[in-house]
Amino acid sequence: MARKPPILEKWDFILMLGESGAGKGTLVEGIKRHWLPEVNAAGMGDIFRRRATDDPEIKQLTEQGVLIDDKVAYRIFCDFADSNHPGLIDGFPRNRQQAINLIKFIKEKGWRVLVVDLHCNIDKIIERLLSRSRADDKLSIMYKRHTDHMNLHPAVMEEIKNRPDIFDVITLNGNLNAEIVFSNFLLDVLRLVDMLNLYELNNFEAAFNVYESETNINPAINRWLCGFLNKLQEREQR
């Protein structure tokens, strides 16, 4: 009997791609809170910053906004992915070589992976990053990271999109309100679900509650959509 991937019988892992400040962390929080609370999640940047406390070289690279060596980044990703399945990681791969290494890893594992690619304008990114007051969020570093991303990311996505046998890709507009981005993400996940699963889901009920503190309907929509996905997940785990 063929192995069933643990996330909706479709994916073994989720990759969150996009610049720092594009909204990846906020989207991951929504996924963990409302849809996949048990999924193991980490950000490559957070891992690097933790390692920087003990490694002066990584500390210097992190503070300067310089990309970490491909071999180091790949080793960190593999360590996390091997011990956290199903899992979600934010910020890998960041260049073509890392994408090629990733593809080899996924093929060896026999996995299928969901890639979420967030796009965001530099002015919105700067606005968000300045508000969080982190040490490595200096304007010069922000622009360098943005330039690196614009130069390197197209080659990453080219490698990923050339492998529909192992990747599904969702592209999101990160300039929008976080709740709207989450709604768009959930709807795209549903579009990728095997329709046979939906035909077999009978008597589905989920509460649709709008709270007085909410200023738009998206949070209620998101809770309802997550309830639907959770019901699918529960059915498939039986």
C-alpha positions in Angstrom: 0.0 0.0 0.0 1.4 3.4 -1.0 2.5 5.7 1.8 0.1 8.6 2.5 1.6 12.0 3.2 0.6 13.3 6.6 -0.8 16.7 5.5 -4.2 16.1 3.8 -2.7 12.9 2.2 -0.9 15.2 -0.1 2.2 16.9 1.4 5.0 15.9 3.7 6.4 19.4 4.2 5.7 23.1 3.7 8.2 25.7 2.5 7.5 29.3 3.1 9.4 31.6 0.7 9.6 35.4 0.5 11.6 38.3 1.8 12.0 39.2 5.5 8.9 41.4 6.1 6.8 39.8 3.4 4.5 38.2 6.0 5.8 34.7 6.2 5.9 34.6 10.0 2.4 35.9 10.4 1.1 33.3 7.9 2.9 30.6 9.8 1.3 31.7 13.0 -2.1 31.4 11.4 -1.4 28.0 10.1 -0.2 26.8 13.5 -3.0 28.4 15.4 -6.0 27.5 13.2 -5.1 24.6 10.9 -2.0 22.5 11.7 -1.2 23.0 15.4 0.9 19.9 15.6 3.1 20.7 12.6 6.8 21.5 13.5 7.7 24.9 12.3 10.9 27.0 12.2 12.5 29.9 10.4 15.9 29.7 8.9 16.6 33.2 10.1 15.7 32.3 13.7 17.9 29.2 13.6 20.8 31.3 12.3 20.3 33.9 15.0 20.3 31.2 17.7 23.5 29.8 16.3 25.0 33.2 16.1 25.1 33.4 19.9 27.7 30.6 19.9 29.3 31.2 16.4 31.0 34.6 15.8 31.2 33.9 12.0 27.4 33.3 11.7 26.8 36.3 14.0 28.8 38.6 11.7 27.1 37.4 8.6 23.6 37.7 10.2 24.3 41.3 11.3 25.6 42.3 7.9 22.6 40.7 6.1 25.0 38.4 4.2 23.6 35.0 2.9 24.8 32.0 4.9 27.1 29.6 3.0 25.0 27.1 1.0 26.5 24.0 2.7 25.7 25.4 6.1 22.2 26.4 5.2 21.5 23.0 3.5 22.8 21.1 6.6 20.6 23.1 8.9 17.6 22.5 6.7 18.3 18.8 6.5 18.8 18.5 10.3 15.4 20.2 10.9 13.5 18.3 8.1 14.9 14.9 9.2 13.7 15.3 12.8 10.5 17.3 12.1 8.2 15.5 9.7 5.7 16.7 8.8 7.2 20.2 9.1 7.3 23.7 7.9 10.3 25.9 7.4 10.5 29.6 6.5 13.4 30.9 4.4 14.8 27.9 2.4 15.9 27.7 -0.4 17.3 31.2 -1.1 19.3 30.6 -4.2 19.5 28.1 -7.2 22.1 25.9 -5.6 20.1 25.5 -2.5 17.0 24.7 -4.6 19.0 22.0 -6.4 20.1 20.5 -3.1 16.6 20.6 -1.8 15.2 18.8 -4.9 17.8 16.0 -4.3 16.8 15.7 -0.7 13.1 15.5 -1.4 13.6 12.9 -4.1 15.6 10.8 -1.7 12.9 11.1 0.9 10.1 10.4 -1.6 8.2 13.5 -0.3 5.8 15.9 -1.9 6.1 19.5 -0.8 3.9 22.6 -0.7 5.7 25.8 -1.6 4.2 29.1 -0.5 5.7 32.1 -2.3 4.9 35.5 -0.9 5.6 38.7 -2.9 5.7 42.1 -1.3 6.7 45.6 -2.3 9.9 47.0 -0.7 8.1 50.0 0.8 5.7 47.7 2.7 8.6 45.5 3.8 10.5 48.5 5.2 7.4 49.8 7.0 6.9 46.4 8.7 10.5 45.8 9.5 11.1 49.2 11.0 8.1 48.6 13.3 9.7 45.5 14.9 13.0 47.2 15.9 15.3 44.2 15.4 19.1 44.7 15.4 19.6 43.5 11.9 16.7 45.6 10.4 18.8 48.6 9.3 17.9 50.3 6.1 21.1 49.4 4.4 20.6 45.7 5.3 17.0 45.8 4.2 17.9 47.1 0.8 20.7 44.5 0.5 18.4 41.7 1.4 15.8 43.0 -1.1 18.4 43.2 -3.9 19.7 39.7 -3.1 16.2 38.3 -3.1 15.3 40.0 -6.4 18.5 38.6 -8.0 18.3 35.1 -6.6 14.7 34.2 -6.1 13.6 33.9 -9.8 16.1 31.1 -10.3 14.8 29.3 -7.2 11.3 29.4 -8.5 12.3 28.3 -11.9 13.9 25.1 -10.4 10.8 24.5 -8.2 8.2 25.1 -11.0 10.2 22.7 -13.3 9.4 19.9 -10.8 5.6 19.6 -10.6 6.2 15.9 -9.7 7.4 16.9 -6.2 6.1 20.4 -5.7 2.8 22.3 -5.5 3.1 26.1 -5.5 0.9 28.7 -4.0 1.7 32.4 -4.9 0.4 35.1 -2.6 0.3 38.9 -2.5 2.0 39.8 0.8 1.0 43.5 0.5 -2.5 42.7 1.6 -3.9 42.6 5.1 -2.7 39.5 6.9 -6.2 38.1 7.3 -6.8 38.4 3.6 -3.5 36.8 2.8 -4.5 33.9 5.1 -7.9 33.6 3.4 -6.2 33.5 0.0 -3.8 30.8 1.2 -6.6 28.6 2.6 -8.6 28.9 -0.6 -5.6 27.9 -2.7 -5.0 24.9 -0.4 -8.6 23.8 -1.0 -8.1 24.2 -4.8 -5.2 21.7 -4.5 -7.1 19.1 -2.5 -8.2 16.0 -4.4 -11.9 16.5 -5.2 -12.6 12.9 -4.3 -11.9 13.8 -0.7 -14.6 16.5 -0.9 -17.2 14.2 -2.4 -16.7 11.8 0.5 -17.1 14.5 3.2 -20.7 14.3 4.3 -22.7 16.1 6.9 -19.9 18.7 7.5 -20.7 21.3 10.1 -18.5 24.2 11.3 -19.5 27.3 13.2 -19.3 30.6 11.5 -18.8 33.2 14.2 -18.0 36.9 13.8 -16.9 38.6 17.0 -17.7 42.2 18.0 -14.0 43.0 18.2 -13.4 42.2 14.5 -13.6 44.9 11.9 -13.9 42.6 8.8 -15.3 39.2 8.0 -12.0 37.5 7.0 -11.1 36.2 10.5 -14.5 34.4 10.6 -13.9 33.1 7.0 -10.5 31.8 8.0 -11.8 30.0 11.1 -14.5 28.4 9.0 -12.0 27.3 6.2 -9.6 25.9 8.8 -12.5 24.0 10.3 -13.2 22.5 6.9 -9.5 21.5 6.4 -9.3 20.1 9.9 -12.4 17.9 9.2 -10.7 16.6 6.0 -7.5 16.0 8.0 -9.4 14.1 10.7 -11.2 11.9 8.1 -7.9 11.0 6.4 -6.2 10.1 9.6 -8.9 7.5 10.5 
